């Protein structure tokens, strides 16, 4: 199956139409003196948002390997973790740099992160894991399992002063991820921009209050998994927690090759 990956120009056009159809005005931001800026200013009568789009497509080396294997009538196998990824972190950091170096007054800085290509649905999980340092934890004994936010290093913590939120999209779906560590988080929650996404959002304090997620303690060193698991278990008064990485495993072959064998 060929999965079409939109160019940033094509995707920006689609997003501009979506925002204007929902009552916002959209202005392009010019790049003066070849300096990189944010993509757009999105605003209505009550809020002004600086906006930058980043697209994560397919890895060129993996695509080349896949085609090579399939062209020789082999079976291509691919496995990928669901945990935070440094390449995605670098993409986010680039977007944040563009936002903060744009000399345009705005209330909030927002990234739109689009996961495209064959593994788009999996890449969106890694985007969210990278933003929040999110891990999947399982209670032992028992069957309770929840996401834990800020278990790992997180880009929302790293960019807590500059990045208000991110929108992660894949296919025709999207999810608003609120940076609850940002100083203006509560103001953002009350904004007309936030209201666009209705219930399609992630807000760790809200999820924790409903009993749908864990939030890791702030005083534990990220990277020490054993210490973090113990600290989260103690915070929520559970006997023991295990972390689980729902790794993606895919095996592919061309059907016509098997029919001819």
Secondary structure, 3 states (H helix, E strand, C coil): CCCCCCCHHHHHHHHHHHHHHCCCEEEECCCHHHCCCCCEEEECCCCEEEEEEEEECCCHHHHHHHHHHHHCCCCEEEEECCCCCHHHHHHHHHHHHHHHCCCCCCCEEEEEEEECCCCHHHHHHHHHHHHHCCEEEEECCCCCEEEEECCCCCHHHHCCCCCCEEEEEECCEEEEEECCCCCCHHHHHCCHHHHCCCCCEECHHHHHHCCCEEECCCCCCCCCHHHHHHHHHHHCCCCCEEEECCCEEEEECCHHHHHHC
